[in-house]
Amino acid sequence: MKRTLIGGLVIVAVIVAAPAGAGRLAAAGYPSSMVVLGGSDAVGYGSDPAHPYAVAPADSWATGTNTAVNSIYLRLLAVNPAIKAHNFNVAGGDGGIEALAGQVDRALNLEPKPQLVLVQVSGDIRCDGQDEGRVTPFGTDVSNALGRLSKGLPDARILLVSSWGSISSYLTYLRGLPTGARLKHAGKGPCQLVLSPTGAVEASHAAYIEKFIRAYDGQLASVCKQFPNCHYDGGAAARWGVTAEDISLDQEHLTSQGQAKLAAIEWAAMAGFVKGL
């Protein structure tokens, strides 16, 4: 997949409840193990300014141990010490839908079994005239993945999370960059938000990309309805107004500050859905 300049196009988070009879966990509602599936944002790629083109798992919004990020894992650790060291991360790559099935396999084979599963997966926007035909298959693939998780972890509660960062805030960020920095990802194709050689931000290209980001988010909302224990976040992450401090040097990933903000957004989205939060 060719990533757009909006990082983490589609995020899917799966929250797995305790097995029946889990006693303390069932009462408290806090998981004692977790895993994240997905792409490069889930492993903190680009978040460390000293190593801007490397993964930094400690900065992961989901499973990281950097206290400045205050990941979902650290927030859970504060209320349930039993989760200590059970913060598995099987993510990596570009987060495309093609990798999801294999990551589900790995998640289902973990010990202890994950009681919280976060999945961050990107929709495939290529601007090649075939984008319309990819939206429904994306939903089918996500549905299949959630079906396998539901079967392998039959007491699962599922939270689907929208794409991170509003397009309008990202365009504001781009316009605030020096022309040379904007030209880093410039081109003439419809997937390029910045035109070459002028460095201008092209609104029509942004509108095209936003259309398909929303289409993929729509698939998440629709797929979620297939599963009784599923909940869609209603666009919480997609409404996030990202700023320059949130975006890494490559203009496609999150800094540690951005990872921290995403962790806070997802933690809030879990409240009222996961018992005890």
C-alpha positions as CSV (number, residue, x, y, z in Angstrom):
1,M,0.0,0.0,0.0
2,K,1.1,3.6,-0.7
3,R,0.5,5.4,2.6
4,T,-1.0,8.9,2.3
5,L,0.4,11.7,4.4
6,I,-2.2,11.0,7.0
7,G,-0.6,8.5,9.3
8,G,-2.5,5.5,10.7
9,L,-5.5,5.8,8.2
10,V,-7.6,3.3,10.0
11,I,-7.3,2.1,13.5
12,V,-9.1,-1.0,14.8
13,A,-8.9,-1.7,18.5
14,V,-10.2,-5.0,19.9
15,I,-10.9,-5.2,23.6
16,V,-11.2,-8.7,25.0
17,A,-13.1,-9.3,28.1
18,A,-12.2,-11.8,30.8
19,P,-13.2,-15.4,30.3
20,A,-16.3,-16.5,32.3
21,G,-15.4,-17.2,35.9
22,A,-12.3,-15.1,35.8
23,G,-13.2,-13.8,39.2
24,R,-11.3,-10.7,40.1
25,L,-10.8,-9.6,36.4
26,A,-14.5,-10.1,35.7
27,A,-15.4,-8.0,38.7
28,A,-12.8,-5.2,38.1
29,G,-13.0,-5.2,34.3
30,Y,-9.3,-4.6,33.8
31,P,-7.4,-6.9,31.6
32,S,-4.3,-8.7,32.8
33,S,-2.7,-9.2,29.4
34,M,-2.8,-7.3,26.1
35,V,-1.4,-7.2,22.6
36,V,-1.3,-4.7,19.7
37,L,-1.5,-5.7,16.1
38,G,-1.0,-3.3,13.2
39,G,1.6,-1.2,11.5
40,S,4.4,1.2,12.2
41,D,2.6,3.6,14.5
42,A,1.9,0.8,16.9
43,V,5.6,0.2,17.3
44,G,6.4,3.8,17.7
45,Y,8.2,4.3,14.3
46,G,9.7,7.7,14.0
47,S,8.7,8.8,17.5
48,D,12.3,9.2,18.8
49,P,13.8,12.4,17.3
50,A,17.3,10.9,17.8
51,H,16.4,8.0,15.5
52,P,13.6,9.3,13.3
53,Y,13.5,6.4,10.9
54,A,13.5,3.5,13.4
55,V,10.9,1.8,15.6
56,A,10.7,2.8,19.2
57,P,8.4,0.3,20.9
58,A,8.7,2.0,24.3
59,D,6.8,5.0,22.7
60,S,3.9,2.9,21.4
61,W,0.5,4.5,22.4
62,A,-0.8,0.9,23.0
63,T,1.9,-1.1,24.7
64,G,4.8,1.3,25.4
65,T,6.7,1.8,28.6
66,N,7.7,5.4,28.2
67,T,6.0,7.2,31.1
68,A,5.9,10.4,29.0
69,V,3.6,8.6,26.5
70,N,1.5,7.0,29.3
71,S,0.3,4.2,27.0
72,I,-2.8,2.2,27.4
73,Y,-0.6,-0.5,29.0
74,L,0.8,1.9,31.6
75,R,-2.7,3.2,32.4
76,L,-3.9,-0.3,32.9
77,L,-0.8,-1.2,34.9
78,A,-1.7,1.6,37.3
79,V,-5.1,0.0,38.1
80,N,-4.2,-3.7,37.6
81,P,-0.7,-4.7,38.5
82,A,-1.4,-8.2,37.1
83,I,-0.9,-6.9,33.6
84,K,2.8,-6.2,34.3
85,A,5.1,-7.5,31.4
86,H,2.0,-8.9,29.6
87,N,2.1,-6.1,27.0
88,F,2.7,-8.0,23.8
89,N,3.4,-6.2,20.5
90,V,3.1,-8.1,17.2
91,A,2.8,-5.1,15.0
92,G,5.1,-3.8,12.3
93,G,5.3,-2.8,8.7
94,D,2.9,-0.4,7.0
95,G,-0.2,-1.6,8.8
96,G,-1.9,-2.7,5.6
97,I,-4.8,-5.1,5.7
98,E,-2.7,-7.8,4.1
99,A,-0.7,-8.3,7.3
100,L,-3.7,-8.5,9.6
101,A,-4.5,-12.2,9.2
102,G,-1.0,-13.3,10.2
103,Q,-1.0,-11.0,13.1
104,V,-4.3,-12.4,14.3
105,D,-2.7,-15.9,14.2
106,R,0.2,-14.7,16.4
107,A,-2.2,-13.0,18.8
108,L,-4.3,-16.1,19.2
109,N,-1.2,-18.2,20.0
110,L,0.1,-15.9,22.8
111,E,0.3,-17.0,26.4
112,P,-1.2,-15.8,28.5
113,K,-4.1,-15.2,26.2
114,P,-4.6,-11.5,25.5
115,Q,-7.5,-10.0,27.3
116,L,-7.0,-6.7,25.5
117,V,-6.2,-6.6,21.8
118,L,-5.5,-3.4,20.0
119,V,-5.4,-3.5,16.2
120,Q,-4.3,-0.6,14.1
121,V,-4.7,-1.2,10.4
122,S,-4.6,1.1,7.3
123,G,-6.9,1.3,4.4
124,D,-5.4,1.1,0.9
125,I,-5.6,4.4,-1.0
126,R,-3.6,4.3,-4.3
127,C,-5.4,7.0,-6.4
128,D,-5.2,4.6,-9.4
129,G,-8.8,4.6,-10.4
130,Q,-9.5,1.4,-8.4
131,D,-10.0,2.8,-4.9
132,E,-13.8,2.4,-4.9
133,G,-13.3,-1.3,-5.4
134,R,-11.1,-1.7,-2.4
135,V,-13.4,-0.3,0.3
136,T,-15.8,-3.2,0.6
137,P,-13.1,-5.9,0.5
138,F,-11.4,-4.0,3.3
139,G,-14.5,-4.4,5.4
140,T,-14.7,-8.1,4.6
141,D,-11.1,-8.6,5.7
142,V,-11.7,-6.8,8.9
143,S,-14.9,-8.7,9.5
144,N,-13.0,-12.0,9.0
145,A,-10.3,-11.0,11.4
146,L,-12.8,-10.0,14.1
147,G,-14.7,-13.2,13.5
148,R,-11.5,-15.2,14.1
149,L,-10.8,-13.2,17.2
150,S,-14.3,-13.7,18.5
151,K,-14.1,-17.5,17.9
152,G,-10.6,-17.8,19.4
153,L,-11.5,-15.5,22.3
154,P,-15.2,-16.1,22.6
155,D,-15.7,-13.6,25.4
156,A,-14.2,-10.7,23.4
157,R,-15.5,-7.2,23.6
158,I,-14.5,-5.3,20.5
159,L,-13.7,-1.5,20.1
160,L,-13.2,-0.2,16.6
161,V,-11.4,3.1,16.5
162,S,-11.4,5.6,13.6
163,S,-8.4,6.9,11.7
164,W,-6.2,9.3,13.6
165,G,-6.0,13.0,12.8
166,S,-8.5,15.2,11.0
167,I,-7.6,16.1,7.4
168,S,-8.1,19.8,8.1
169,S,-5.6,19.8,11.0
170,Y,-3.1,17.9,8.9
171,L,-3.3,20.4,6.1
172,T,-2.8,23.2,8.5
173,Y,0.3,21.4,9.7
174,L,1.6,21.0,6.2
175,R,1.0,24.7,5.3
176,G,3.0,25.6,8.4
177,L,6.1,23.8,7.2
178,P,8.9,25.5,5.2
179,T,8.4,25.0,1.4
180,G,11.4,22.7,1.3
181,A,10.0,20.4,4.0
182,R,6.6,20.3,2.2
183,L,8.3,19.3,-1.0
184,K,9.7,16.2,0.7
185,H,6.6,14.2,-0.3
186,A,5.5,16.4,-3.3
187,G,4.4,15.1,-6.7
188,K,1.8,15.5,-9.4
189,G,-0.3,12.4,-8.6
190,P,-3.8,12.6,-7.0
191,C,-2.4,11.0,-3.8
192,Q,0.1,13.8,-3.3
193,L,-1.2,16.5,-1.0
194,V,1.7,18.8,-1.9
195,L,2.3,19.7,-5.5
196,S,5.7,19.8,-7.2
197,P,7.5,22.1,-7.9
198,T,5.4,24.8,-6.1
199,G,5.0,23.2,-2.7
200,A,1.4,24.2,-2.7
201,V,-1.1,22.1,-0.7
202,E,-3.7,20.8,-3.2
203,A,-7.2,20.9,-1.6
204,S,-8.8,18.7,-4.3
205,H,-6.3,15.9,-3.6
206,A,-7.0,16.3,0.1
207,A,-10.7,16.0,-0.5
208,Y,-10.2,12.8,-2.5
209,I,-8.1,11.2,0.3
210,E,-10.5,12.3,3.0
211,K,-13.4,10.7,1.0
212,F,-11.7,7.3,1.2
213,I,-10.5,7.7,4.8
214,R,-14.1,8.2,5.7
215,A,-15.2,5.3,3.5
216,Y,-12.8,3.0,5.4
217,D,-14.1,4.4,8.7
218,G,-17.6,3.7,7.5
219,Q,-16.7,0.1,6.9
220,L,-15.5,-0.2,10.5
221,A,-18.8,1.2,11.8
222,S,-20.7,-1.2,9.6
223,V,-18.6,-4.3,10.4
224,C,-18.9,-3.6,14.1
225,K,-22.6,-4.1,13.9
226,Q,-22.0,-7.7,13.0
227,F,-20.6,-8.5,16.4
228,P,-22.8,-8.2,19.6
229,N,-19.8,-7.2,21.7
230,C,-18.4,-4.6,19.3
231,H,-18.4,-0.8,19.7
232,Y,-17.2,1.8,17.3
233,D,-15.6,5.0,18.7
234,G,-17.8,7.3,16.7
235,G,-14.8,9.1,15.1
236,A,-13.0,10.2,18.3
237,A,-9.5,9.7,16.8
238,A,-10.6,11.1,13.5
239,R,-11.6,14.3,15.1
240,W,-8.2,14.8,16.7
241,G,-6.7,18.1,15.6
242,V,-3.0,17.2,15.1
243,T,-0.3,19.8,15.4
244,A,3.3,20.0,14.3
245,E,4.5,18.6,17.7
246,D,2.5,15.5,17.0
247,I,4.0,14.6,13.6
248,S,7.4,13.0,13.1
249,L,10.2,14.0,10.8
250,D,8.9,11.9,7.9
251,Q,5.5,13.7,8.1
252,E,3.7,10.3,8.2
253,H,4.0,9.1,11.8
254,L,3.6,10.2,15.3
255,T,6.2,11.8,17.7
256,S,6.2,10.6,21.3
257,Q,3.9,13.6,22.0
258,G,1.5,12.4,19.3
259,Q,1.6,8.9,20.7
260,A,0.7,10.3,24.1
261,K,-2.3,12.2,22.7
262,L,-3.5,9.1,20.8
263,A,-3.2,7.0,24.0
264,A,-5.3,9.6,25.9
265,I,-7.9,9.6,23.1
266,E,-8.2,5.8,23.0
267,W,-8.3,5.6,26.8
268,A,-11.2,8.0,26.9
269,A,-13.0,6.1,24.1
270,M,-12.7,2.9,26.2
271,A,-14.5,4.5,29.2
272,G,-18.1,3.2,29.6
273,F,-17.4,0.3,27.3
274,V,-14.8,-1.6,29.2
275,K,-16.2,-2.3,32.7
276,G,-14.1,-0.5,35.4
277,L,-12.7,2.3,33.2
